[in-house]
Amino acid sequence: MPGADRPNVLWIAMEDTTPRLGCYGDDLARTPAIDGLAAEGRRYPNAFSTAPVCAPSRSAVMTGCHQNAIGTHHMRTTHTNDDAPALPTPYEAVPPHYVTAVPELFRRAGYYCTLDSKADYQFGTPFSMWDHHGDGADWRDDARGSDQPFFAMVTNGVTHESGQWDPTEPGTDDQFGGSVADPDTDPDAVEVPPYLPDTETTRLAIARQYDNIARSDDWVGDVLDRLAADGLAEDTIVVLWSDHGEGLPRSKRWPYDGGIHVPLVVRWPGELDAGSVDDRLVSMMDLGPTMLDACGLDVPQYMSGQQFFGPDADAREYVVATRDRYDESYDMVRAVRDHRFKYVRHYRPGTPYRQWIPFRNRHPVMRELLERAREGELAGAQQWFDATRPAEELYDLAADPWEVDNLADDPEYADTLARMRAALDDWRDRVDDAGDTAEAETVRDRYGGDDQPETAAPRFVVNSPNHDERTARTSGLELDGPATLSLYCATQGASMAYAFADDPVKNDGSDPQWELYTGPIELPEGETAVRAKAVRYGFAESDEQVGIFTVPG
């Protein structure tokens, strides 16, 4: 089995979570499982998502490319004309043809890849990415070979923004079962950010977040226990992370640290020192390149992420986060951060920070802010809630971790401001920031019109000394001797997959467990029915093709 001596990889993905964890020094946290993982591995206190909202951030994690480099920067890229009348409906982001998702690269190397279960990475859910995607999918699947290494990702939505909502209030929608009316965490014990009103509503929302992190910690413990029970803990790189920061107003959807600072813990027995801490800056798009390199696989040159441990690890000077269209509201904000300073650039200065995002407006703290704004009692939130934006913001994070004292006009920081401006300009030039192009224009350029393109159907090519290529393109061939089968697709950048129609483990009829096509397929003796289809990320799947081939015994 290719790669059988390589380490396994397990990604444990939380949602909407800043490092409110015991191992990060939070005394109010109840996180023994995550703290234990950190005690056995390495903690990264300076890890940041590329976007303060899930789908763009996850697209960067899954591709190793910043979302603004590949056109997956808007949230969301599948919606109807009622939401955005200038756009085709529906549509998905179309990354460049050379971009291949990290799990698909692992599949090509012989890994068994599973996702349980949230996808949400902007370009649909290509069947080529995973051997098994669904509830309960993991390394215990019967279809995984006994010595086959695995790449498994498990997700948990308990800490999602909606878990901070009061489930007894009308109009709330707790999407992941995380919300409770009366949390166990004492609301009087939580710390309230100075840019939010210090009220019972705010304190209850933060207390619910602590409760949900504790519940998520129980889930993490269960996952780690299963791994240990299967005797796989010593052979598996375990990575715990969150897709972005927490769901409070001015955190989620904003590139301040509350929206992009995430936990990152890695355990790799025998390779990373137990209980170690690495202060380097990490961008979450670095996850894929780091895992590929750790497992001895090539890191594609197009990836802008870089390794944060191992012999090829490099130190970042900056991390970059962006804000573009989120749900119904267009925006364009860019932020660059080093170890001490954060620079934020608004491309619509003079407009309010507040935008109309109905889903966000259901948050109890946002509801309270809207009500207080009507009554003229915003307390500490005036700074951002009703204010108009400056062109630039600059924060000294060592002195001002909440990012409330804008130093952009302070002459003492003129040199720092110039340096951070230049860093952002350099990054935008290097990635050719996709936010500079109107979304409708981008979509029509990638689609070649208003309608989503369909991936070309794969074609069968039999490799046999008794059949030339022209004849081999047909189905129902009776061959004279041993043969292999190749697949070909005319769509640039498409991935192909196949299934044997009579495989009792991997083929349940309508939706088989597709095998990723990586090279010629050995045809067994007797009659074999082969199913095949293709997909390019962001395109519609091809029609399924079926070929029947008979090899004499």
C-alpha positions in Angstrom: 0.0 0.0 0.0 1.5 3.4 -1.0 2.4 5.4 2.0 1.7 2.7 4.6 4.8 3.7 6.6 3.7 7.4 6.8 2.0 9.0 9.8 -1.7 9.4 9.9 -3.3 12.9 10.2 -6.3 13.8 12.3 -7.7 17.3 12.1 -10.1 18.3 14.9 -11.9 21.4 13.7 -13.9 23.6 16.1 -16.0 26.6 15.0 -16.1 30.3 16.0 -13.6 29.9 18.8 -10.9 32.1 20.1 -8.4 30.6 22.6 -10.7 30.6 25.7 -8.8 27.4 26.8 -7.0 26.5 30.0 -3.8 25.7 28.1 -3.8 29.3 26.9 -4.0 30.6 30.4 -7.8 31.2 30.7 -8.7 30.4 34.3 -12.4 30.3 33.5 -12.1 27.6 30.9 -13.0 23.9 31.5 -11.0 22.2 28.9 -9.1 19.2 30.3 -9.0 17.2 27.0 -7.6 20.1 25.0 -5.2 21.0 27.8 -4.0 17.4 27.9 -3.5 17.4 24.2 -1.4 20.6 24.5 0.6 19.0 27.4 1.5 16.1 25.0 2.2 18.3 22.0 2.9 21.9 20.9 0.8 25.0 21.3 0.9 27.9 18.9 -0.4 31.1 20.6 -0.1 33.3 17.5 -2.3 31.4 15.0 -4.7 33.4 12.9 -7.4 32.6 10.3 -7.3 34.2 6.9 -10.9 35.4 7.2 -13.2 36.1 10.2 -16.0 33.9 8.8 -16.2 30.2 8.0 -16.4 29.5 4.3 -13.6 31.8 3.0 -11.4 30.7 5.9 -12.0 27.0 5.2 -11.3 27.4 1.5 -7.8 28.7 2.5 -7.3 25.8 4.9 -8.4 23.2 2.3 -6.3 24.6 -0.6 -3.2 26.1 1.2 -4.0 29.3 -0.7 -5.3 32.6 0.6 -8.9 32.9 -0.5 -8.2 36.3 -2.1 -5.6 34.6 -4.3 -8.1 32.0 -5.8 -11.4 33.8 -5.8 -13.1 32.2 -2.8 -13.2 35.3 -0.7 -16.9 36.2 -0.7 -19.3 34.6 1.9 -21.3 32.8 0.4 -20.7 31.9 -3.2 -23.9 29.9 -3.6 -27.1 31.9 -3.4 -30.1 33.1 -5.4 -30.8 36.1 -7.6 -33.0 37.4 -4.8 -29.8 37.9 -2.8 -27.6 39.3 -5.5 -29.5 40.1 -8.7 -26.3 40.8 -10.7 -25.0 37.3 -10.4 -25.8 34.0 -12.0 -27.9 31.7 -9.9 -26.8 29.5 -8.4 -23.0 29.6 -8.6 -19.9 28.3 -6.9 -16.5 29.7 -6.7 -14.1 28.4 -9.3 -10.5 28.2 -8.2 -7.8 28.2 -10.8 -7.5 24.9 -12.7 -4.2 23.9 -11.0 -5.6 24.1 -7.5 -6.1 20.7 -5.8 -7.5 20.4 -2.3 -5.2 19.1 0.4 -7.2 15.9 1.1 -7.3 15.0 -2.6 -3.5 15.4 -2.6 -3.4 12.9 0.3 -5.7 10.5 -1.6 -3.4 10.6 -4.6 -0.6 9.5 -2.2 -2.5 6.5 -1.0 -4.2 7.9 2.1 -7.7 7.1 3.1 -9.5 10.5 3.5 -12.6 11.1 5.5 -14.7 14.2 6.6 -17.2 14.1 9.5 -19.0 16.2 8.4 -19.1 19.9 7.6 -17.6 20.9 4.3 -18.4 24.6 3.5 -15.3 25.6 1.5 -16.9 27.7 -1.3 -16.4 25.4 -4.3 -19.0 22.8 -3.6 -18.2 19.3 -2.3 -16.3 17.6 -5.0 -16.5 13.8 -4.7 -12.8 13.6 -5.5 -11.8 15.2 -2.2 -12.8 12.4 0.2 -13.1 8.6 0.3 -16.0 9.1 2.7 -17.8 12.4 3.6 -20.7 12.1 6.0 -21.8 11.7 9.6 -19.5 9.2 11.4 -16.9 9.0 8.6 -13.4 8.3 10.1 -10.5 5.9 10.1 -12.8 3.0 11.3 -14.5 2.8 7.9 -14.6 -0.8 6.6 -13.4 0.4 3.2 -10.1 1.6 4.6 -7.2 -0.9 4.0 -5.8 -2.5 7.2 -2.4 -0.9 6.8 -3.6 2.2 4.8 -2.6 5.6 6.4 -5.5 8.0 6.8 -6.2 11.7 6.7 -9.3 12.3 8.8 -11.1 15.6 9.6 -13.8 15.7 12.3 -15.9 18.8 12.9 -18.2 20.0 15.7 -20.5 23.0 15.5 -21.3 23.4 19.2 -19.3 26.6 19.5 -20.9 28.2 16.5 -22.1 31.7 16.9 -25.7 30.6 17.2 -24.8 28.8 20.4 -24.5 32.2 22.1 -28.2 32.9 21.4 -30.9 32.6 24.0 -33.0 29.6 22.8 -36.1 30.9 24.6 -36.2 34.1 22.5 -38.4 34.2 19.4 -36.6 34.3 16.1 -33.4 32.6 17.3 -32.1 29.5 15.5 -29.6 27.4 17.4 -28.2 25.5 14.4 -25.9 23.1 16.2 -27.6 22.4 19.6 -25.2 24.5 21.6 -27.5 27.1 23.1 -28.7 27.0 26.7 -30.8 29.7 28.5 -28.9 29.5 31.8 -25.2 28.6 31.4 -23.2 26.9 34.1 -20.5 29.5 33.7 -21.0 32.4 36.0 -21.8 35.4 33.8 -20.4 37.7 36.5 -17.0 36.1 36.2 -16.5 36.7 32.4 -14.5 39.6 31.0 -16.5 41.9 28.7 -14.6 43.5 25.8 -14.6 47.3 26.1 -16.2 47.7 22.7 -19.4 45.9 23.9 -21.9 47.1 26.5 -21.2 45.5 29.9 -24.8 44.1 30.3 -26.5 40.9 31.4 -27.1 40.1 27.7 -23.4 40.4 26.8 -22.3 38.4 29.8 -24.8 35.6 29.2 -23.6 35.3 25.6 -19.9 35.0 26.7 -20.9 32.6 29.5 -22.7 30.4 26.9 -19.5 30.4 24.8 -17.5 29.0 27.8 -20.1 26.3 28.3 -20.0 25.4 24.6 -16.3 25.2 24.6 -16.5 22.9 27.6 -19.0 20.7 25.7 -16.7 20.7 22.7 -13.8 19.7 24.9 -15.8 16.6 25.9 -16.2 15.8 22.2 -12.5 16.3 21.6 -11.8 13.8 24.5 -14.1 11.2 22.9 -12.3 11.5 19.6 -8.8 11.2 21.2 -10.0 8.2 23.3 -11.2 6.4 20.1 -7.9 7.0 18.5 -6.0 5.7 21.5 -8.3 2.7 21.8 -7.5 1.7 18.2 -3.7 1.9 19.0 -3.2 4.8 16.6 -2.2 7.6 18.9 1.5 7.2 18.5 1.3 7.1 14.7 -1.0 10.0 14.2 -0.4 13.8 13.9 -3.3 15.4 15.7 -4.1 19.0 15.0 -6.8 21.0 16.9 -7.9 24.3 15.4 -10.8 26.6 14.8 -12.0 28.0 11.5 -12.0 31.6 12.9 -12.6 33.6 16.0 -15.8 33.8 18.1 -19.3 34.9 17.2 -19.6 38.1 19.2 -20.3 41.4 17.3 -17.1 43.1 16.1 -15.3 39.7 16.4 -16.8 37.3 13.8 -16.9 39.0 10.4 -14.2 41.5 11.3 -10.4 41.1 10.9 -9.7 42.2 14.5 -8.1 39.6 16.7 -11.5 38.7 18.2 -12.4 37.5 14.7 -9.2 35.8 13.5 -7.2 34.7 16.6 -7.7 30.9 16.9 -6.3 28.0 19.0 -3.8 25.7 17.3 -2.4 22.6 19.1 -0.4 19.9 17.4 0.6 16.5 18.9 3.1 14.3 17.0 4.7 11.8 19.4 8.5 11.5 19.0 8.6 14.6 16.6 7.3 17.5 18.6 8.3 18.1 22.2 5.6 17.5 24.8 4.4 20.7 26.4 6.3 23.0 24.0 5.2 26.4 22.8 6.1 28.1 19.5 5.5 31.8 19.3 5.8 32.1 15.5 3.0 33.7 13.5 0.9 31.0 11.8 -1.7 31.6 9.1 -4.3 28.8 8.9 -3.6 28.4 5.2 -0.3 26.9 6.5 -2.0 23.8 7.8 -2.1 21.9 4.4 1.6 22.6 3.4 2.7 21.6 6.9 0.9 18.3 6.9 2.0 17.4 3.4 5.6 18.1 4.2 5.4 16.2 7.5 4.1 13.1 5.7 6.8 13.3 3.1 4.6 14.5 0.3 5.4 17.3 -2.2 4.0 20.7 -1.5 2.7 22.3 -4.7 4.4 25.5 -5.7 1.1 27.4 -6.1 0.4 27.1 -2.3 1.0 30.4 -0.5 0.9 28.7 2.9 4.2 27.6 4.4 5.4 25.0 6.9 5.3 26.0 10.6 7.2 23.0 11.9 9.7 20.5 10.5 13.0 21.0 8.7 11.5 23.3 6.0 9.6 25.5 8.5 9.9 29.2 8.1 9.1 32.2 10.2 6.4 34.6 9.0 6.8 38.3 9.4 3.1 39.0 8.8 -0.3 37.3 8.6 -3.1 38.8 6.4 -6.8 38.6 6.9 -9.6 40.0 4.7 -13.3 40.9 4.7 -15.3 41.0 1.5 -19.0 40.3 0.8 -20.6 38.5 3.8 -24.1 37.2 3.0 -26.0 40.1 1.5 -23.6 43.0 2.3 -20.6 43.9 0.2 -17.5 45.3 1.9 -13.7 45.4 1.4 -11.4 45.5 4.4 -7.8 44.3 4.6 -5.7 43.7 7.7 -2.0 42.8 8.2 -0.6 41.8 11.6 2.9 41.2 12.9 3.8 40.1 16.5 2.9 43.5 17.9 1.0 45.7 15.5 -2.3 45.4 13.5 -2.9 47.6 10.4 -6.5 47.7 9.0 -7.4 49.4 5.7 -11.0 50.2 4.8 -11.7 50.6 1.1 -15.0 52.3 1.9 -13.9 55.0 4.4 -16.6 57.3 5.6 -19.3 54.6 5.7 -20.6 53.1 8.9 -19.0 50.0 10.4 -22.5 48.6 10.9 -24.0 46.7 7.9 -27.3 45.0 7.5 -26.6 41.3 7.9 -29.8 39.6 9.0 -28.2 36.4 10.3 -25.8 38.4 12.5 -28.6 40.6 13.7 -30.2 37.7 15.4 -27.4 37.5 17.9 -28.7 38.8 21.3 -25.8 41.2 21.8 -26.4 42.6 18.3 -30.1 42.9 19.1 -29.3 44.8 22.2 -26.9 47.1 20.4 -29.5 47.9 17.8 -32.0 48.7 20.5 -29.5 50.8 22.5 -28.6 52.7 19.3 -32.3 53.7 18.9 -32.3 54.9 22.4 -28.9 56.7 22.2 -27.3 54.5 24.9 -24.5 52.6 23.2 -22.0 52.9 26.0 -18.6 51.6 24.8 -19.8 50.5 21.4 -20.1 54.0 19.8 -16.5 53.7 18.7 -17.4 51.2 15.9 -21.2 50.7 15.9 -22.4 54.1 14.9 -19.1 55.7 13.9 -18.0 56.2 10.3 -14.9 54.4 9.3 -11.5 56.0 8.8 -9.3 55.0 5.9 -6.8 53.3 8.2 -6.5 51.9 11.7 -3.3 51.0 13.5 -3.1 49.2 16.9 -0.3 48.4 19.3 -1.5 45.0 20.4 1.0 44.8 23.3 -0.6 47.9 24.9 -4.1 47.6 23.4 -5.1 43.9 22.9 -8.7 44.8 22.4 -7.8 47.2 19.5 -9.7 50.3 20.6 -7.0 53.0 20.5 -6.4 53.8 16.8 -2.9 55.1 16.4 -3.0 55.8 12.6 -2.9 59.6 13.1 -0.3 59.5 15.8 3.0 60.9 14.5 5.0 58.7 16.9 3.9 55.7 14.9 4.4 57.1 11.4 7.2 54.7 10.6 5.2 51.7 11.8 2.2 52.8 9.8 4.4 53.2 6.6 5.9 49.7 7.2 2.5 48.1 7.6 1.0 49.9 4.6 3.9 48.6 2.5 3.5 45.1 3.8 -0.2 45.0 2.8 0.5 46.6 -0.6 3.2 44.0 -1.2 0.9 41.1 -0.3 -1.9 42.5 -2.5 0.5 42.7 -5.5 1.8 39.2 -4.9 -1.6 37.5 -4.7 -3.3 39.8 -7.3 -6.1 40.4 -4.7 -9.3 39.1 -6.2 -11.3 41.7 -4.3 -10.3 44.3 -6.8 -12.6 42.7 -9.4 -16.4 43.0 -9.2 -17.9 39.7 -8.2 -20.2 39.3 -11.1 -17.3 39.9 -13.5 -15.3 37.3 -11.8 -18.0 34.7 -11.9 -18.8 35.3 -15.6 -15.1 35.1 -16.4 -14.7 31.8 -14.6 -18.0 30.4 -16.0 -17.5 31.8 -19.5 -21.0 33.2 -19.3 -24.0 33.1 -16.9 -24.4 29.4 -16.5 -22.3 27.0 -14.4 -20.2 24.9 -16.8 -20.4 21.1 -16.7 -17.3 19.0 -16.5 -16.8 16.9 -19.6 -17.6 13.3 -19.2 -14.6 11.0 -18.8 -13.7 8.6 -21.6 -12.4 5.0 -21.3 -9.1 4.1 -22.9 -8.2 0.4 -22.8 -4.5 -0.4 -22.7 -4.1 -3.7 -24.4 -1.8 -5.1 -27.2 -4.9 -6.3 -29.1 -6.8 -3.0 -29.3 -5.7 0.2 -30.7 -6.7 3.5 -29.0 -9.5 4.2 -31.5 -11.3 0.9 -30.9 -10.7 1.1 -27.1 -12.8 4.2 -26.7 -16.0 2.1 -27.0 -17.7 0.2 -24.2 -18.6 -3.5 -24.1 -15.2 -4.8 -25.3 -14.3 -8.4 -25.1 -10.5 -8.5 -24.7 -8.0 -11.2 -25.7 -5.7 -10.9 -22.8 -4.7 -8.8 -19.7 -5.5 -5.1 -19.9 -5.6 -1.9 -18.0 -8.1 0.9 -18.2 -7.2 4.6 -18.4 -9.6 7.5 -18.0 -9.4 10.8 -19.9 -11.3 14.1 -19.3 -11.2 17.1 -21.7 -11.9 19.7 -18.9 -8.7 21.3 -17.8 -8.0 20.7 -14.1 -10.7 18.1 -13.7 -10.4 15.2 -11.2 -11.8 11.8 -12.1 -13.0 8.9 -10.1 -14.3 5.4 -10.7 -16.1 2.5 -9.0 -16.5 -1.2 -9.9 -20.2 -1.8 -10.1 -20.0 -5.2 -8.3 -17.9 -4.1 -5.3 -20.1 -5.0 -2.3 -18.2 -2.7 0.1 -17.8 0.5 -1.9 -20.7 0.4 -4.2 -24.2 0.7 -2.8 -25.9 1.5 -6.1 -26.9 5.1 -6.5 -23.9 6.7 -4.7 -20.8 4.5 -4.6 -17.6 5.2 -2.7 -15.7 6.6 -5.6 -12.0 5.7 -6.0 -9.8 8.6 -7.1 -8.3 8.0 -10.5 -4.5 8.4 -10.4 -3.4 6.1 -13.1 -4.3 3.0 -15.2 -6.7 0.6 -13.5 -6.0 -3.2 -13.6 -9.0 -4.9 -15.1 -9.8 -8.2 -13.4 -10.6 -11.4 -15.2 -14.2 -11.9 -16.3 -16.8 -9.2 -17.1 -16.3 -5.9 -15.2 -18.6 -2.9 -15.2 -16.8 0.3 -14.4 -18.5 3.5 -13.5 -16.7 6.8 -13.9 -17.3 10.6 -13.6 -15.3 13.8 -13.4 -15.5 17.2 -11.7 -13.6 20.4 -11.8 -13.9 22.4 -8.6 -16.8 24.9 -9.1 -18.1 23.2 -12.2 -21.1 20.9 -12.2 -20.2 17.2 -12.1 -20.0 15.3 -15.4 -22.5 12.7 -16.5 -21.6 9.3 -15.2 -20.2 6.9 -17.8 -20.4 3.1 -17.6 -18.1 0.8 -19.4 -18.3 -3.0 -19.6 -15.1 -4.9 -20.3 -14.5 -8.7 -20.5 -11.0 -10.1 -19.8 -10.6 -13.9 -20.4 -9.7 -16.1 -17.5 
